[in-house]
Amino acid sequence: MAMDARRLKPVEQVYGIDAAAVLLADLMPPWILDMNLLVETVEAGRPIGAPSDWQPGVVVRLPFSAKFSRDGVMCPQALMAVADVAMMLACAAAWDGHRPMSVVDQTIHFLRPVNFDVLADARIVRVGRSTTFGRVSLSSAADRRQVGMVSSAYAML
């Protein structure tokens, strides 16, 4: 008797915050969960009145923590990790649910040091047959000034 692939708890019909929170809790390793990431918004479908360049995505908050900083500045590795998690959740939003995937490329540009909560706004740029492309804008949760930007490509397995 073959075992089914890991089954996630059913949450809602349309991918939203509850489904994203389940994915975060069920699929991420303990060290990512230690970051205390918060899913703030999920846009799986085009909202009424959305601009023509609207893209599906999510916003994830990374609370500032001394555990993930050095000399009072957030480590770049923590910023890349939150960008990766945000893109995984954004892909699930675009696909209306999680599919197995693997990152094949990520590039990050740091614009200034971080010693505050960060918002990772991940948007899907294009969904292809086997690859999904996205971008993440990292900004201060307080004043929304940009602190970094990430471009990513994920292979659908």
N, C-alpha and C positions, 0 to 999 in steps of 0.2 A: 504494500500500500504506500503510494508516494505521498510525502508530506507536502502540503500547500506552502507556497512562499509565505514569509512572515506577514500576518494579517494585522492591519491597523484597526483600531476601534472605529466603527462607523460614527461619524459626528454630525454631518449635515449634508444636504443634497448638493449645495453649491459650495465650492471651496471658499473658506472664510477664516476669520481669526481663530475660531475653535479648532478647525482642522489643522491650521498652521501650528497651533500650540501643541496638538497631539504629535505632529511630525517632529517638532523640536524635541519633545520629551522622549519619544520612542526611537528616533533614529540617530540622535547625536551622542557622541561619547561623553563620559562624565566630565572631562575637562572643559568641554564646550558648555555643558550645563552649569558648571561652576562660574561661568561668566554672567549668569543671571540675565540673559537676554530676554527682552520683552517684545512681543509682536504688537506693534501699535496700530497698523492698518494693513488691510489686504484689499486689493482691487483686482478681482478675477474677471469681472465683466465691465464693459464700458459704462461709466456712470452717465446719467442723463445730463446733457449739456457739456459733456467732456470735449476738450479741444480736438481738432482733427489729428494731432500728433500724439494723442493719448496712448499709453502702453500699459499692459497689465504689470502688476508688481506688488511689492510689500515694503513696509517701513519697519525696521527692527531697531530697538534702542539698546545700546551697550552702556550700562551704567559705569561711571568711572570707579575704578577700584585700585587700591595700592597693590593688590595681588597681581595685577596685569600691567604694572607700570614700573618705571625705574627713574629714580630721582624726580618723582612727581610728574613724569610724562608717560602717557600711555604707550606701550610697546607697539611697534609696527605690526608684529605678528598677531596681536589681538585685533587690530584694525582689519587685517587681511582675513582673519577668521570670521569676524562678524560680517564682512562683505560676502564671503563664501556661503555662510549660513543664509544670509538674506537672499542670495541668488538661488539657492536650493529651494527656498520657500516661494520665490517669485516664479521659478519654473513650474512648481506645483500649481500655482495660481493660474498660469497660462494654460496648463494642461488639464485644469479642473481636477487635480489629484496627483499624488506622488507616483512617479515612475522611477525605476532604477536609472541612475545616471552617474557620470563621472566627469569631473572637471578636466579639460584638456589644455586650457590656457587661461591664465589670469595675469593681468598687469595692473599694478597699483602705482599711483603717483601721490606722494605726500605733499601737501601744500603748506602745512604749519603744524607745530607741536600741539598735542592734545592733553589737557588736564581737566576734562569735563565730560559729561555724558555725550555720547555720539549717536546720531541717527544715521542708519544705513538705508537709503532709499534705493531699492533694487528694482530695475525695470527691464522687461524683456524687449529686446530690439527686434529679434527675428527668430521664428521657430521654423527650422528646416526639417527635412525627413529624418535626419539622424543627429543633427546638432542644433543647439539652441544658443543664441548669442544674447548677452545682456550687458548692462552697465549699472554701476552702483555709485551713487553720490554720497559721500560721507560728510556730515555737517554737524556743527554744534547744536545740541538740543536746545540751548538757551537762546541763541541769536540767529541760528540757521546759516551762519557763515560756513562756507565749504572748507573742509580740512583735508579732503582727499577724493580721488576718483579711481574707479576700478573698471576695467573691461574684462569680460569673461566669455568663455565658450565651454559648453557642456555637451558631452556625447550622451545620447540616449542609448541605454543598453538593452 
